[in-house]
Amino acid sequence: MNHDRRLLHVGGVNPDGAHWRISEAEAIVAVEIGRWNFYVISQGREVGIVVGLSKYGNKYLKGADDTLHPTSLLSLPDCGG
């Protein structure tokens, strides 16, 4: 129910094929300070990942096209845990 408490990690594959995974908290900080940009491919186009803020003041990741819930991220396969 709480859209800001659904993700624990984000992950992906580097160009060299190496898999990576970081906590959502680490990803939020990286996005906020401009260290990294994350994106998903949705309907054949790149959609940026942004930091959202719940009504309780909790930060969470979501797709730039998502409304309240991080639908674009929740539809991805689990990156392990």
ChimeraX attribute file (.defattr): number of C-alpha atoms within 10 A of each C-alpha:
attribute: neighborCount
match mode: 1-to-1
recipient: residues
	/A:1	6
	/A:2	8
	/A:3	19
	/A:4	21
	/A:5	13
	/A:6	15
	/A:7	17
	/A:8	13
	/A:9	16
	/A:10	20
	/A:11	17
	/A:12	13
	/A:13	10
	/A:14	9
	/A:15	7
	/A:16	6
	/A:17	8
	/A:18	8
	/A:19	11
	/A:20	11
	/A:21	14
	/A:22	13
	/A:23	12
	/A:24	19
	/A:25	15
	/A:26	11
	/A:27	23
	/A:28	19
	/A:29	14
	/A:30	14
	/A:31	16
	/A:32	12
	/A:33	8
	/A:34	9
	/A:35	9
	/A:36	11
	/A:37	12
	/A:38	17
	/A:39	16
	/A:40	16
	/A:41	10
	/A:42	12
	/A:43	7
	/A:44	7
	/A:45	9
	/A:46	11
	/A:47	18
	/A:48	15
	/A:49	22
	/A:50	20
	/A:51	17
	/A:52	22
	/A:53	14
	/A:54	15
	/A:55	8
	/A:56	8
	/A:57	9
	/A:58	12
	/A:59	18
	/A:60	22
	/A:61	25
	/A:62	26
	/A:63	23
	/A:64	16
	/A:65	14
	/A:66	15
	/A:67	10
	/A:68	13
	/A:69	19
	/A:70	22
	/A:71	14
	/A:72	18
	/A:73	19
	/A:74	14
	/A:75	8
	/A:76	10
	/A:77	8
	/A:78	12
	/A:79	14
	/A:80	8
	/A:81	6
